[in-house]
Amino acid sequence: MSTMRHLLLLLPVAIFCVSCNPVQRRSVQVKALTTAEKEIKAVVLVNDEVVRDTAMQPVLTPATIDVDFLPDPEGIGFKPVELEVRAVVQEGDTIVRGLEEDDVLPYYSQSRLIKLNDPKIQLFFLVRNLDYQ
Amino acid sequence: MALVAAGCGTPYRVVEIDSKPAAAAIYVNGVRRGVSKSKVKIEFPGDITQRSFVQLVKEGYRPVFQTWTIEEVPQTKTFTLEVE
């Protein structure tokens, strides 16, 4: 069977699977590191929303989070999700900087679009903010 | 082409990664795979749309990030890291 014919036969199955699975959930491990490869604490944002635990506290890296992928209304497949990490400044266990978008932080935030079948481990190497006091 | 995509097992390709400056850490799909210049194995456990993520990092330089599908993996690649 030719590859093209094979793909055409699978197409209705793929469309059916998308229509019967409105949301696909994937676990993603998120880590934030410096360029010296040292782990740092950062909050995780999914589509601009801070990820929180069951107690509504912000989840800090390293963390494994569930990411929901919604069907792409303009085609077959699923919409990519924007994943962002933002380094935090803590005093004890309290986050004093990093939850607000305009906070000045010791490292620059970083984001990327991830797709449904992208690697489960997502590393973010954050660059120092040399202006941070 | 340094390709191994046998009928069984996870398809992968091997790429020789270099960098300017040299001796940058190479991460493939979140796992450290060595230091440039090195040949690294890049696996594609999913379908042909599967992307693999390659990151190079070196202290004092801006990290670089690259995604490849299995069709896009070159035989050799040199990344340039800019000073932080």
Backbone of each chain as ProteinMPNN parsed JSONL, in Angstrom:
{"seq_chain_A": "MSTMRHLLLLLPVAIFCVSCNPVQRRSVQVKALTTAEKEIKAVVLVNDEVVRDTAMQPVLTPATIDVDFLPDPEGIGFKPVELEVRAVVQEGDTIVRGLEEDDVLPYYSQSRLIKLNDPKIQLFFLVRNLDYQ", "coords_chain_A": {"N_chain_A": [[0.849, -1.19, 0.0], [0.564, 2.17, -0.862], [2.285, 4.936, 0.652], [0.852, 7.335, 0.637], [-1.792, 6.491, 0.196], [-2.162, 5.024, 2.467], [-2.036, 7.037, 4.414], [-4.299, 8.505, 3.701], [-6.297, 6.703, 4.324], [-6.039, 6.651, 7.046], [-6.782, 9.15, 7.808], [-9.633, 9.753, 8.328], [-9.859, 8.386, 10.74], [-8.11, 9.755, 12.35], [-9.375, 12.254, 12.426], [-11.733, 11.519, 13.688], [-10.73, 10.733, 16.166], [-9.786, 13.14, 17.174], [-12.176, 14.549, 17.383], [-13.506, 13.096, 19.301], [-11.941, 13.323, 21.485], [-11.753, 15.936, 23.13], [-9.915, 17.324, 24.682], [-6.484, 16.97, 25.216], [-4.371, 15.744, 27.626], [-1.165, 16.263, 28.947], [1.693, 15.352, 30.856], [4.257, 17.462, 31.871], [7.623, 18.01, 32.51], [9.153, 20.655, 34.057], [11.945, 22.686, 34.174], [14.095, 25.206, 35.458], [17.109, 26.756, 34.75], [20.326, 28.251, 35.323], [22.754, 29.755, 33.116], [24.998, 28.573, 33.948], [24.205, 26.104, 34.481], [22.889, 25.623, 36.872], [20.212, 24.87, 38.991], [17.359, 26.948, 39.353], [14.784, 28.649, 41.16], [11.588, 29.073, 39.854], [8.478, 30.441, 38.762], [5.846, 28.869, 36.929], [4.175, 29.461, 33.939], [1.266, 28.889, 32.073], [-0.046, 29.544, 29.057], [-0.087, 32.259, 29.812], [-1.083, 32.141, 32.389], [-0.436, 31.734, 35.805], [0.721, 28.703, 37.07], [-0.817, 26.838, 39.562], [-0.879, 25.014, 42.683], [-2.942, 22.533, 44.407], [-3.549, 23.884, 46.682], [-3.672, 26.389, 45.82], [-1.287, 27.692, 45.671], [1.536, 29.106, 44.003], [3.199, 27.021, 41.698], [6.502, 25.92, 41.864], [9.562, 25.607, 40.038], [11.903, 22.838, 40.211], [9.303, 21.206, 38.452], [6.503, 19.079, 37.851], [3.963, 19.344, 35.662], [0.531, 19.309, 34.626], [-0.534, 19.686, 31.368], [-2.978, 20.964, 29.291], [-4.069, 20.327, 26.052], [-5.866, 21.837, 23.557], [-8.195, 21.116, 20.905], [-7.296, 22.25, 17.65], [-9.124, 24.717, 16.226], [-8.88, 25.488, 13.628], [-7.862, 23.509, 12.106], [-6.517, 20.153, 11.703], [-5.575, 18.432, 14.572], [-3.902, 19.788, 17.473], [-3.932, 22.814, 19.377], [-0.943, 24.675, 19.946], [0.677, 25.256, 23.109], [1.536, 27.925, 25.218], [4.369, 28.026, 27.139], [5.878, 29.31, 29.967], [8.575, 30.438, 31.994], [9.387, 32.103, 34.969], [11.735, 33.544, 36.884], [11.901, 33.615, 40.447], [12.018, 35.738, 43.343], [12.658, 35.021, 46.609], [11.737, 35.307, 50.045], [12.506, 33.516, 52.627], [10.013, 31.138, 52.484], [8.36, 32.654, 51.073], [7.23, 34.205, 48.156], [8.511, 37.068, 46.893], [8.995, 38.486, 44.648], [8.196, 38.061, 41.215], [5.709, 37.116, 40.627], [4.248, 39.056, 39.435], [3.858, 40.568, 36.259], [5.415, 42.797, 35.631], [7.481, 42.766, 37.413], [10.815, 43.362, 38.399], [13.439, 41.216, 37.838], [16.025, 38.823, 38.814], [16.728, 37.26, 36.677], [16.038, 36.986, 33.188], [12.77, 36.378, 31.987], [11.443, 33.55, 30.193], [9.898, 32.094, 27.367], [8.121, 29.594, 25.452], [6.486, 28.01, 22.69], [4.831, 24.998, 22.984], [4.087, 21.806, 21.582], [1.663, 19.144, 21.289], [2.995, 16.609, 21.09], [5.562, 17.138, 21.874], [8.832, 16.99, 23.53], [8.835, 15.643, 26.875], [10.311, 16.722, 28.891], [11.065, 19.936, 29.689], [13.402, 22.288, 29.473], [14.536, 25.386, 30.668], [16.831, 27.763, 30.111], [17.904, 30.417, 31.803], [18.788, 33.778, 31.315], [20.974, 36.026, 32.936], [19.816, 39.045, 34.43], [21.448, 41.808, 34.059], [21.014, 44.306, 35.015], [19.737, 44.042, 37.354], [19.251, 44.861, 40.688]], "CA_chain_A": [[0.0, 0.0, 0.0], [1.405, 3.353, -0.911], [2.236, 5.753, 1.867], [-0.232, 8.311, 0.515], [-3.078, 5.811, 0.385], [-2.202, 4.677, 3.886], [-2.364, 8.253, 5.158], [-5.692, 8.864, 3.414], [-7.155, 5.795, 5.079], [-5.946, 6.976, 8.473], [-7.285, 10.503, 8.056], [-10.913, 9.779, 9.063], [-9.625, 7.909, 12.107], [-7.479, 10.869, 13.076], [-10.401, 13.276, 12.657], [-12.637, 10.986, 14.698], [-10.055, 10.747, 17.463], [-9.755, 14.521, 17.653], [-13.509, 14.992, 17.753], [-13.985, 12.419, 20.5], [-11.04, 13.675, 22.581], [-11.653, 17.388, 23.012], [-8.715, 17.845, 25.351], [-5.428, 15.987, 25.474], [-3.556, 16.181, 28.768], [0.19, 15.719, 28.992], [2.554, 15.775, 31.953], [5.483, 18.088, 31.389], [8.573, 18.383, 33.567], [9.689, 21.98, 33.759], [13.081, 23.082, 35.01], [14.755, 26.469, 35.114], [18.524, 26.704, 35.108], [21.162, 29.356, 34.882], [23.661, 29.326, 32.045], [26.007, 27.725, 34.591], [23.512, 24.822, 34.671], [22.413, 25.49, 38.248], [18.755, 25.035, 39.043], [16.835, 28.103, 40.067], [13.343, 28.592, 41.394], [10.813, 29.928, 38.95], [7.069, 30.082, 38.595], [5.531, 28.375, 35.592], [2.932, 30.007, 33.39], [0.726, 28.219, 30.893], [-0.903, 30.518, 28.362], [-0.081, 33.482, 30.617], [-1.664, 31.933, 33.714], [0.479, 31.084, 36.741], [0.27, 27.368, 37.47], [-0.931, 26.752, 41.022], [-1.177, 23.673, 43.194], [-4.313, 22.39, 44.917], [-3.732, 24.893, 47.73], [-3.643, 27.669, 45.103], [0.035, 28.299, 45.754], [2.253, 28.958, 42.731], [4.109, 25.882, 41.568], [7.867, 26.354, 41.565], [10.431, 24.63, 39.389], [11.481, 21.89, 39.173], [7.918, 20.805, 38.682], [5.795, 18.334, 36.804], [2.628, 19.938, 35.573], [-0.358, 18.798, 33.578], [-0.836, 20.704, 30.349], [-4.101, 20.573, 28.437], [-4.005, 20.782, 24.656], [-7.209, 21.913, 22.975], [-8.194, 20.941, 19.449], [-7.121, 23.457, 16.851], [-10.361, 24.893, 15.456], [-8.579, 25.821, 12.229], [-7.233, 22.399, 11.391], [-6.43, 18.871, 12.395], [-4.536, 18.455, 15.587], [-4.139, 20.534, 18.7], [-3.272, 24.118, 19.448], [0.217, 24.705, 20.841], [0.493, 25.913, 24.409], [2.692, 28.745, 25.591], [4.944, 27.7, 28.445], [6.806, 30.378, 30.363], [9.098, 30.388, 33.362], [9.771, 33.427, 35.466], [12.494, 33.359, 38.129], [11.3, 34.321, 41.568], [12.833, 36.145, 44.486], [11.95, 34.555, 47.797], [12.21, 35.571, 51.408], [11.993, 32.291, 53.229], [9.189, 30.434, 51.504], [7.435, 33.621, 50.471], [7.668, 34.811, 46.898], [8.351, 38.522, 46.972], [9.02, 38.988, 43.269], [8.092, 37.048, 40.177], [4.321, 36.8, 40.296], [3.698, 40.132, 38.605], [4.53, 40.621, 34.964], [6.383, 43.887, 35.542], [8.52, 42.65, 38.431], [12.205, 43.286, 37.942], [13.903, 39.939, 38.37], [17.456, 38.586, 38.576], [16.91, 36.575, 35.385], [14.981, 37.284, 32.225], [11.784, 35.318, 31.766], [11.574, 32.906, 28.887], [8.712, 31.322, 27.008], [8.138, 28.92, 24.158], [5.277, 27.265, 22.349], [5.046, 23.552, 22.899], [3.033, 21.048, 20.91], [1.187, 17.958, 22.003], [3.945, 15.495, 21.153], [6.918, 17.62, 22.148], [9.478, 16.289, 24.647], [8.18, 15.829, 28.172], [11.167, 17.546, 29.748], [11.261, 21.262, 29.112], [14.4, 23.061, 30.211], [14.646, 26.806, 30.338], [18.077, 28.358, 30.584], [17.591, 31.835, 31.95], [19.927, 34.689, 31.228], [20.995, 37.002, 34.04], [19.464, 40.443, 34.208], [22.613, 42.521, 34.601], [20.542, 45.557, 35.649], [19.029, 43.728, 38.599], [19.937, 45.32, 41.901]], "C_chain_A": [[0.89, 1.249, 0.0], [1.248, 4.158, 0.377], [1.07, 6.738, 1.81], [-1.594, 7.679, 0.77], [-3.27, 5.441, 1.854], [-2.627, 5.889, 4.72], [-3.824, 8.646, 4.95], [-6.663, 7.966, 4.188], [-7.167, 6.135, 6.564], [-6.585, 8.32, 8.812], [-8.63, 10.522, 8.794], [-10.759, 9.326, 10.507], [-9.048, 9.036, 12.945], [-8.514, 11.935, 13.402], [-11.361, 12.808, 13.747], [-12.001, 11.079, 16.084], [-10.001, 12.148, 18.043], [-11.125, 14.921, 18.152], [-13.992, 14.317, 19.032], [-13.065, 12.672, 21.689], [-10.815, 15.182, 22.563], [-10.401, 17.973, 23.654], [-7.733, 16.7, 25.54], [-4.545, 16.533, 26.59], [-2.206, 15.482, 28.736], [0.904, 16.23, 30.246], [3.854, 16.311, 31.381], [6.357, 18.431, 32.596], [9.232, 19.698, 33.168], [10.816, 22.298, 34.735], [13.628, 24.406, 34.515], [16.188, 26.399, 35.612], [19.21, 27.98, 34.665], [22.022, 28.861, 33.724], [24.846, 28.542, 32.606], [25.404, 26.368, 34.966], [23.142, 24.558, 36.131], [20.908, 25.735, 38.262], [18.38, 26.277, 39.835], [15.322, 27.959, 40.189], [12.637, 29.581, 40.468], [9.361, 29.494, 38.986], [6.864, 29.676, 37.14], [4.206, 28.987, 35.155], [2.543, 29.193, 32.159], [-0.3, 29.159, 30.272], [-1.168, 31.744, 29.239], [-0.72, 33.348, 32.003], [-0.655, 31.208, 34.597], [-0.11, 29.733, 37.154], [0.29, 27.301, 38.993], [-1.257, 25.319, 41.44], [-2.599, 23.646, 43.774], [-4.614, 23.386, 46.035], [-3.665, 26.307, 47.156], [-2.32, 28.415, 45.265], [0.753, 28.115, 44.417], [3.207, 27.763, 42.757], [5.479, 26.405, 41.172], [8.657, 25.219, 40.906], [11.454, 24.095, 40.379], [10.095, 21.356, 39.482], [7.427, 19.955, 37.518], [4.365, 18.842, 36.79], [1.83, 19.243, 34.481], [-0.704, 19.944, 32.631], [-1.944, 20.171, 29.452], [-3.951, 21.186, 27.048], [-5.404, 20.71, 24.067], [-7.134, 21.691, 21.474], [-8.033, 22.283, 18.741], [-8.366, 23.653, 15.989], [-10.109, 25.157, 13.977], [-7.925, 24.665, 11.485], [-7.263, 21.132, 12.186], [-5.312, 18.976, 13.417], [-4.921, 19.356, 16.746], [-3.354, 21.848, 18.697], [-2.027, 24.013, 20.333], [-0.102, 25.503, 22.107], [1.741, 26.721, 24.714], [3.116, 28.421, 27.017], [5.976, 28.769, 28.77], [7.325, 30.096, 31.766], [9.612, 31.777, 33.723], [10.459, 33.217, 36.814], [11.842, 34.163, 39.24], [12.365, 34.733, 42.574], [12.028, 35.779, 45.718], [12.589, 35.112, 49.064], [11.637, 34.446, 52.256], [11.233, 31.529, 52.159], [8.258, 31.384, 50.759], [8.027, 34.215, 49.193], [7.421, 36.312, 46.983], [8.427, 39.181, 45.59], [8.887, 37.818, 42.297], [6.664, 36.715, 39.787], [3.675, 37.866, 39.422], [4.533, 40.278, 37.339], [5.626, 41.687, 34.913], [7.428, 43.852, 36.658], [9.904, 42.633, 37.783], [12.847, 42.088, 38.637], [15.377, 39.712, 38.052], [17.761, 37.863, 37.262], [15.757, 36.972, 34.465], [14.048, 36.083, 32.075], [11.962, 34.748, 30.366], [10.311, 32.092, 28.607], [8.932, 30.627, 25.675], [6.791, 28.235, 23.949], [5.617, 25.789, 22.283], [3.823, 22.898, 22.266], [2.76, 19.754, 21.672], [2.253, 16.877, 22.148], [5.385, 15.958, 21.334], [7.514, 16.882, 23.347], [8.85, 16.639, 25.994], [9.012, 16.669, 29.128], [11.409, 18.864, 29.035], [12.212, 22.054, 30.005], [14.394, 24.497, 29.725], [15.94, 27.328, 30.953], [17.879, 29.869, 30.614], [18.856, 32.673, 32.005], [19.825, 35.73, 32.337], [20.548, 38.385, 33.57], [20.56, 41.287, 34.868], [22.229, 43.832, 35.27], [19.874, 45.302, 36.997], [19.881, 44.147, 39.798], [19.552, 44.425, 43.074]], "O_chain_A": [[1.844, 1.35, 0.772], [0.239, 4.075, 1.078], [0.382, 6.953, 2.808], [-2.439, 8.245, 1.464], [-4.368, 5.528, 2.404], [-3.468, 5.78, 5.612], [-4.505, 9.065, 5.886], [-7.713, 8.417, 4.645], [-8.167, 5.935, 7.253], [-6.891, 8.592, 9.973], [-8.765, 11.235, 9.788], [-11.449, 9.825, 11.396], [-9.441, 9.245, 14.092], [-8.539, 12.462, 14.514], [-11.756, 13.585, 14.617], [-12.658, 11.459, 17.054], [-10.151, 12.335, 19.251], [-11.252, 15.55, 19.202], [-14.795, 14.889, 19.769], [-13.389, 12.266, 22.805], [-9.804, 15.655, 22.043], [-9.893, 19.003, 23.211], [-8.102, 15.607, 25.969], [-4.036, 17.651, 26.501], [-2.118, 14.272, 28.527], [0.742, 17.384, 30.644], [4.471, 15.69, 30.515], [5.906, 19.049, 33.56], [9.794, 19.826, 32.08], [10.66, 22.192, 35.952], [13.627, 24.692, 33.318], [16.442, 26.028, 36.758], [18.75, 28.686, 33.768], [22.008, 27.674, 33.399], [25.603, 27.924, 31.857], [26.023, 25.583, 35.684], [23.089, 23.409, 36.569], [20.402, 26.668, 37.638], [19.0, 26.606, 40.846], [14.68, 27.243, 39.421], [13.031, 30.738, 40.325], [9.055, 28.323, 39.212], [7.608, 30.086, 36.249], [3.24, 29.02, 35.917], [3.381, 28.859, 31.322], [-1.296, 29.517, 30.901], [-2.302, 32.197, 29.385], [-0.877, 34.344, 32.71], [-0.087, 30.193, 34.196], [-1.277, 29.636, 37.534], [1.28, 27.658, 39.631], [-1.819, 24.533, 40.678], [-3.354, 24.61, 43.644], [-5.773, 23.698, 46.306], [-3.608, 27.291, 47.894], [-2.244, 29.62, 45.026], [0.596, 27.081, 43.768], [3.925, 27.543, 43.732], [5.606, 27.226, 40.263], [8.441, 24.04, 41.186], [11.844, 24.811, 41.301], [9.76, 21.089, 40.636], [7.871, 20.093, 36.378], [3.654, 18.771, 37.793], [2.386, 18.668, 33.545], [-1.112, 21.024, 33.057], [-1.853, 19.063, 28.922], [-3.736, 22.388, 26.894], [-6.044, 19.658, 24.075], [-6.136, 22.032, 20.839], [-8.562, 23.306, 19.176], [-8.637, 22.836, 15.109], [-11.027, 25.06, 13.164], [-7.481, 24.832, 10.349], [-7.939, 21.033, 13.21], [-4.249, 19.537, 13.152], [-6.096, 19.648, 16.971], [-2.281, 21.964, 18.105], [-2.056, 23.336, 21.361], [-1.032, 26.309, 22.144], [2.862, 26.262, 24.497], [2.335, 28.526, 27.962], [6.838, 29.089, 27.952], [6.601, 29.58, 32.617], [10.18, 32.5, 32.906], [9.832, 32.764, 37.772], [11.304, 35.246, 39.012], [13.452, 34.157, 42.64], [10.87, 36.171, 45.86], [13.795, 35.348, 49.137], [10.445, 34.423, 52.562], [11.744, 31.301, 51.063], [7.467, 30.961, 49.917], [9.173, 34.663, 49.167], [6.286, 36.767, 47.124], [7.966, 40.308, 45.406], [9.405, 36.729, 42.539], [6.425, 36.106, 38.744], [2.676, 37.608, 38.751], [5.755, 40.129, 37.358], [6.641, 41.509, 34.24], [8.18, 44.812, 36.827], [10.127, 41.98, 36.764], [12.803, 41.965, 39.861], [15.92, 40.329, 37.136], [18.9, 37.853, 36.796], [14.648, 37.255, 34.918], [14.486, 34.933, 32.042], [12.548, 35.375, 29.483], [9.738, 31.481, 29.509], [9.796, 31.006, 24.883], [6.067, 27.928, 24.897], [6.566, 25.383, 21.613], [2.694, 23.37, 22.398], [3.511, 19.344, 22.557], [2.396, 16.291, 23.221], [6.32, 15.239, 20.981], [6.791, 16.225, 24.095], [8.399, 17.762, 26.222], [8.479, 17.26, 30.067], [11.901, 18.892, 27.907], [11.876, 22.433, 31.127], [14.264, 24.775, 28.533], [16.106, 27.328, 32.173], [17.708, 30.509, 29.576], [19.843, 32.321, 32.651], [18.748, 36.244, 32.637], [20.865, 38.822, 32.463], [20.581, 41.45, 36.088], [23.026, 44.409, 36.01], [19.493, 46.241, 37.696], [21.065, 43.824, 39.892], [20.02, 44.637, 44.192]]}, "seq_chain_B": "MALVAAGCGTPYRVVEIDSKPAAAAIYVNGVRRGVSKSKVKIEFPGDITQRSFVQLVKEGYRPVFQTWTIEEVPQTKTFTLEVE", "coords_chain_B": {"N_chain_B": [[24.162, 9.578, 4.803], [23.903, 10.006, 8.296], [21.916, 8.02, 9.396], [19.633, 6.133, 11.247], [16.905, 4.301, 11.084], [15.419, 1.951, 11.676], [13.134, -0.828, 11.183], [12.233, -1.674, 13.649], [12.387, -0.449, 17.045], [13.368, 2.8, 18.3], [13.313, 5.454, 16.033], [16.171, 7.327, 15.05], [18.581, 9.954, 14.623], [21.962, 10.887, 13.999], [23.916, 13.61, 14.838], [26.603, 15.802, 14.33], [27.594, 18.096, 16.578], [28.822, 21.305, 16.899], [30.271, 24.263, 18.363], [30.595, 27.834, 18.676], [31.703, 29.911, 21.077], [33.74, 26.952, 21.76], [33.065, 23.944, 23.687], [30.487, 23.993, 24.861], [27.674, 22.98, 26.788], [25.584, 20.34, 25.744], [22.232, 19.762, 25.376], [19.702, 17.429, 24.8], [16.404, 17.1, 24.224], [15.953, 17.788, 26.888], [17.86, 16.401, 28.294], [21.205, 16.086, 29.337], [23.735, 15.68, 26.999], [26.405, 15.83, 26.483], [29.378, 17.649, 25.556], [30.154, 20.264, 23.356], [32.685, 19.923, 20.945], [30.683, 17.374, 19.68], [29.36, 14.179, 18.693], [25.991, 13.536, 18.667], [23.154, 11.606, 19.593], [19.911, 11.739, 18.385], [16.72, 11.134, 19.243], [13.539, 10.047, 17.991], [10.719, 9.323, 19.12], [8.04, 9.486, 18.434], [5.617, 10.243, 15.858], [6.155, 11.376, 12.405], [5.926, 14.061, 12.751], [7.0, 14.647, 15.138], [8.984, 16.622, 17.273], [12.343, 17.268, 18.134], [14.2, 18.734, 20.749], [16.974, 20.789, 20.916], [19.465, 22.14, 22.892], [22.012, 24.452, 23.612], [24.348, 25.443, 25.994], [26.358, 27.689, 27.798], [28.287, 29.049, 30.339], [28.029, 32.506, 30.813], [27.284, 33.101, 28.299], [24.648, 33.592, 25.88], [22.11, 31.194, 25.839], [21.366, 28.794, 23.246], [18.729, 27.6, 21.177], [17.123, 25.005, 19.475], [14.846, 23.425, 17.293], [14.145, 20.312, 15.789], [12.617, 18.267, 13.332], [12.593, 14.809, 12.39], [13.236, 14.781, 9.724], [14.626, 17.077, 9.407], [17.076, 17.08, 10.634], [20.436, 17.874, 10.456], [23.638, 16.697, 9.144], [25.849, 17.825, 10.296], [26.204, 20.537, 12.578], [26.835, 23.822, 13.474], [26.686, 25.917, 16.176], [26.384, 29.299, 17.15], [27.188, 31.084, 19.986], [26.238, 33.945, 21.668], [27.754, 36.555, 23.607], [26.661, 36.973, 26.948]], "CA_chain_B": [[23.557, 10.289, 5.928], [23.983, 9.214, 9.515], [20.518, 7.766, 9.743], [19.197, 4.795, 11.601], [15.465, 4.31, 11.33], [15.082, 0.567, 11.359], [11.727, -1.149, 11.339], [11.888, -1.755, 15.064], [13.189, 0.474, 17.829], [13.07, 4.215, 18.122], [14.122, 6.096, 14.991], [17.035, 8.4, 15.517], [19.657, 10.396, 13.754], [23.158, 11.336, 14.704], [24.4, 14.875, 14.301], [27.8, 16.322, 14.981], [27.307, 19.466, 17.017], [29.968, 22.125, 17.297], [29.813, 25.59, 18.785], [31.549, 28.93, 18.824], [32.93, 29.199, 21.439], [33.628, 25.514, 21.977], [32.823, 23.43, 25.046], [29.152, 24.298, 25.395], [26.913, 21.776, 27.139], [24.541, 20.003, 24.768], [21.057, 19.074, 25.92], [18.748, 16.944, 23.802], [15.118, 16.783, 24.867], [16.041, 18.001, 28.324], [18.879, 15.547, 28.918], [22.551, 16.493, 28.948], [24.313, 14.655, 26.134], [27.825, 16.012, 26.25], [29.915, 18.996, 25.384], [30.581, 20.449, 21.964], [32.154, 19.318, 19.759], [30.337, 15.98, 19.923], [28.287, 13.549, 17.928], [24.912, 13.202, 19.587], [22.038, 10.826, 19.048], [18.639, 12.426, 18.601], [15.669, 10.131, 19.039], [12.198, 10.52, 17.625], [9.841, 8.203, 19.475], [6.669, 9.658, 17.945], [5.427, 10.184, 14.407], [7.093, 12.211, 11.651], [5.815, 15.459, 13.175], [7.689, 14.775, 16.433], [10.124, 17.54, 17.288], [13.329, 17.134, 19.194], [14.711, 20.034, 21.176], [18.413, 20.816, 21.182], [19.86, 23.385, 23.551], [23.421, 24.582, 23.969], [24.48, 26.431, 27.054], [27.716, 27.897, 28.32], [28.23, 30.164, 31.285], [28.47, 33.799, 30.276], [26.782, 33.252, 26.921], [23.219, 33.36, 25.713], [21.852, 29.834, 25.351], [20.689, 28.693, 21.947], [17.637, 26.632, 21.19], [16.819, 24.578, 18.108], [13.975, 22.248, 17.178], [14.259, 19.582, 14.523], [11.924, 17.009, 13.078], [13.586, 13.824, 11.928], [13.637, 15.138, 8.366], [15.399, 18.331, 9.412], [18.362, 16.955, 11.336], [21.567, 17.877, 9.526], [24.745, 15.823, 9.546], [26.671, 18.624, 11.206], [25.625, 21.841, 12.869], [27.639, 24.678, 14.359], [25.907, 26.977, 16.804], [27.151, 30.438, 17.658], [26.632, 31.627, 21.219], [26.633, 35.342, 21.878], [28.078, 36.891, 25.002], [25.488, 37.333, 27.74]], "C_chain_B": [[23.569, 9.389, 7.157], [22.577, 8.971, 10.045], [20.332, 6.32, 10.14], [17.725, 4.891, 11.921], [14.937, 2.933, 10.96], [13.606, 0.31, 11.629], [11.312, -1.288, 12.79], [12.829, -0.852, 15.85], [12.848, 1.908, 17.502], [13.923, 4.811, 17.01], [14.997, 7.201, 15.587], [17.985, 8.825, 14.41], [20.811, 10.859, 14.618], [23.651, 12.599, 14.032], [25.654, 15.28, 15.064], [27.57, 17.789, 15.299], [28.591, 20.14, 17.477], [29.429, 23.481, 17.742], [30.978, 26.569, 18.789], [31.027, 29.828, 19.934], [32.664, 27.713, 21.674], [33.261, 25.214, 23.429], [31.523, 23.948, 25.659], [28.454, 22.981, 25.714], [25.786, 21.583, 26.129], [23.431, 19.24, 25.484], [20.147, 18.677, 24.771], [17.494, 16.493, 24.542], [15.222, 16.799, 26.391], [17.095, 17.188, 29.038], [20.25, 15.963, 28.403], [23.231, 15.365, 28.187], [25.792, 14.837, 25.849], [28.177, 17.467, 26.081], [30.397, 19.112, 23.944], [32.126, 20.539, 21.919], [31.911, 17.827, 19.99], [29.336, 15.5, 18.885], [27.209, 13.135, 18.917], [23.789, 12.493, 18.84], [20.743, 11.561, 19.388], [17.516, 11.463, 18.242], [14.33, 10.789, 18.741], [11.199, 9.399, 17.891], [8.424, 8.314, 18.907], [6.574, 9.532, 16.438], [6.36, 11.179, 13.713], [6.987, 13.694, 12.017], [6.524, 15.701, 14.509], [8.879, 15.724, 16.317], [11.073, 17.132, 18.403], [13.917, 18.508, 19.476], [16.203, 19.906, 21.494], [18.757, 22.176, 21.78], [21.355, 23.334, 23.851], [23.547, 25.698, 24.982], [25.929, 26.482, 27.536], [27.672, 29.142, 29.194], [28.79, 31.438, 30.655], [27.997, 34.072, 28.862], [25.273, 32.997, 26.881], [22.986, 31.945, 25.184], [21.175, 29.858, 23.989], [19.745, 27.492, 21.981], [17.281, 26.3, 19.749], [15.843, 23.41, 18.168], [14.173, 21.638, 15.805], [13.224, 18.472, 14.484], [12.97, 16.053, 12.515], [14.095, 14.167, 10.533], [14.591, 16.324, 8.338], [16.787, 18.202, 10.032], [19.505, 16.944, 10.323], [22.63, 16.885, 9.983], [25.662, 16.533, 10.533], [25.976, 19.961, 11.431], [26.549, 22.591, 13.828], [26.76, 25.807, 14.872], [26.85, 28.083, 17.275], [26.446, 31.012, 18.883], [27.157, 33.047, 21.413], [26.867, 35.602, 23.365], [26.823, 37.421, 25.696], [25.406, 38.838, 27.97]], "O_chain_B": [[23.291, 8.192, 7.082], [22.117, 9.612, 10.99], [20.804, 5.404, 9.468], [17.34, 5.498, 12.92], [14.12, 2.781, 10.052], [12.919, 1.136, 12.23], [10.154, -1.044, 13.127], [13.925, -0.528, 15.392], [12.129, 2.191, 16.544], [15.147, 4.682, 17.044], [14.594, 7.907, 16.511], [18.157, 8.136, 13.404], [20.653, 11.176, 15.797], [23.788, 12.655, 12.81], [25.744, 15.117, 16.281], [27.377, 18.613, 14.405], [29.332, 19.626, 18.315], [28.26, 23.797, 17.517], [32.148, 26.199, 18.886], [29.987, 30.461, 19.753], [31.516, 27.28, 21.773], [33.163, 26.108, 24.269], [31.478, 24.297, 26.839], [28.619, 21.99, 25.002], [25.126, 22.538, 25.719], [23.669, 18.209, 26.113], [19.857, 19.479, 23.884], [17.546, 15.601, 25.388], [14.661, 15.95, 27.083], [17.218, 17.269, 30.26], [20.444, 16.167, 27.205], [23.296, 14.233, 28.666], [26.373, 14.087, 25.065], [27.41, 18.374, 26.405], [30.973, 18.176, 23.389], [32.752, 21.167, 22.773], [32.803, 17.104, 20.434], [28.586, 16.275, 18.292], [27.497, 12.453, 19.901], [23.521, 12.735, 17.663], [20.517, 11.953, 20.533], [17.381, 11.036, 17.095], [14.038, 11.906, 19.168], [10.873, 8.621, 16.994], [7.686, 7.329, 18.902], [7.349, 8.808, 15.814], [7.244, 11.755, 14.347], [7.846, 14.492, 11.643], [6.632, 16.844, 14.955], [9.674, 15.636, 15.381], [10.648, 16.705, 19.477], [14.104, 19.327, 18.576], [16.623, 19.025, 22.245], [18.387, 23.22, 21.244], [21.885, 22.311, 24.283], [22.935, 26.757, 24.848], [26.61, 25.464, 27.659], [27.088, 30.16, 28.821], [29.864, 31.443, 30.054], [28.269, 35.13, 28.294], [24.713, 32.293, 27.721], [23.597, 31.544, 24.193], [20.498, 30.823, 23.631], [19.949, 26.523, 22.711], [17.152, 27.189, 18.907], [15.993, 22.511, 18.995], [14.344, 22.335, 14.804], [12.981, 17.81, 15.493], [14.092, 16.453, 12.205], [15.244, 13.881, 10.196], [15.286, 16.543, 7.346], [17.586, 19.135, 9.954], [19.536, 16.096, 9.432], [22.536, 16.309, 11.067], [26.181, 15.931, 11.473], [25.247, 20.447, 10.566], [26.979, 22.057, 14.85], [26.167, 26.554, 14.094], [27.962, 27.824, 17.735], [25.272, 31.377, 18.829], [28.358, 33.304, 21.331], [26.274, 34.97, 24.239], [26.044, 38.19, 25.133], [24.476, 39.313, 28.621]]}, "name": "protein", "num_of_chains": 2, "seq": "MSTMRHLLLLLPVAIFCVSCNPVQRRSVQVKALTTAEKEIKAVVLVNDEVVRDTAMQPVLTPATIDVDFLPDPEGIGFKPVELEVRAVVQEGDTIVRGLEEDDVLPYYSQSRLIKLNDPKIQLFFLVRNLDYQMALVAAGCGTPYRVVEIDSKPAAAAIYVNGVRRGVSKSKVKIEFPGDITQRSFVQLVKEGYRPVFQTWTIEEVPQTKTFTLEVE"}
